[in-house]
């Protein structure tokens, strides 16, 4: 009951009072993840704990709520944020742990999926037991716990990829795709809450040190309480007015370096037209744009590299990016002359696990960690980037669509809400 009372007190961004449902979830009907070595009584106890959390709905937030919460950030508000994250993470983890328990037997015995299940259960158990955050010192300990879990969970995507590859052909591709999307959307949502709170905490401590004129090497004894009336203005990982054209240029430079390293040729130039401002988490938008630009550059280079041409002519035609804004949305179009997508591949570009991609997913065996950012040092061909880009866009109520022009190229469109009013697009429960 103590956890219930603490959860009810948490008033982070978007928080509402959470009540446990009187109707508990049924015990799993499928084999699910195998739990060898644990007694039936222990497994029953664990399921009862899990049911108390899966009976709760996630408390969704919008970007605008995150930005407004960081304004006039006081000690009390920072502690409220900590307790919101502390009580919300176990709920979101519980729903995904439940997904594992409904997997078919052949998937439930997969060692890679079992590794993810174990990571999630340990994190769930740690956060549900973490005591209420009442002081700044408590918050620093909580942030240390969250940071450690973020680092440990950087192996989740490679493990999911390897598990999905090994289940290809044994489990229906549509079922594995749906499972992967739920896992990845929930993962983005948890990392968003965690990274936002860590950023606010770090920024609050930095401003507090500046207010107290403390050096970086001085102890934290004077940081146990903020002075009366102390407040700071921070947005965490969110940008209220991100310059989309500038972001596209940064992504183009990064993608160009990657393609030059892979192909050992100067990549196609990127021409950017238009401008827009967007409330967003830049890391999310950068991943989407970078993936589309890198795909465009790769296909243009493959198509034109072997074609003879005048010595003074450009080696590759440019990739063109158009940025435009409406009253509610920002749209980015990426156009290339890479020849288009083969008709037998086009229906499956959004799949994580279709047999055409399963072999590429096995490249995850060479990837130890992956955070799904533009800085990932991953194997070049995973078949993962485009569906992951769509997951990022849909998480904030946007979309990614692709139109192939056979024999010419591809037009890819990214649509994102401009004002940050859309709440997280996460589904708590499985769809049957």
Order of alpha helices (4+ residues) and beta strands (2+ residues): alpha-alpha-alpha-alpha-alpha-alpha-alpha-alpha-alpha-beta-alpha-beta-beta-alpha-beta-beta-alpha-alpha-alpha-beta-beta
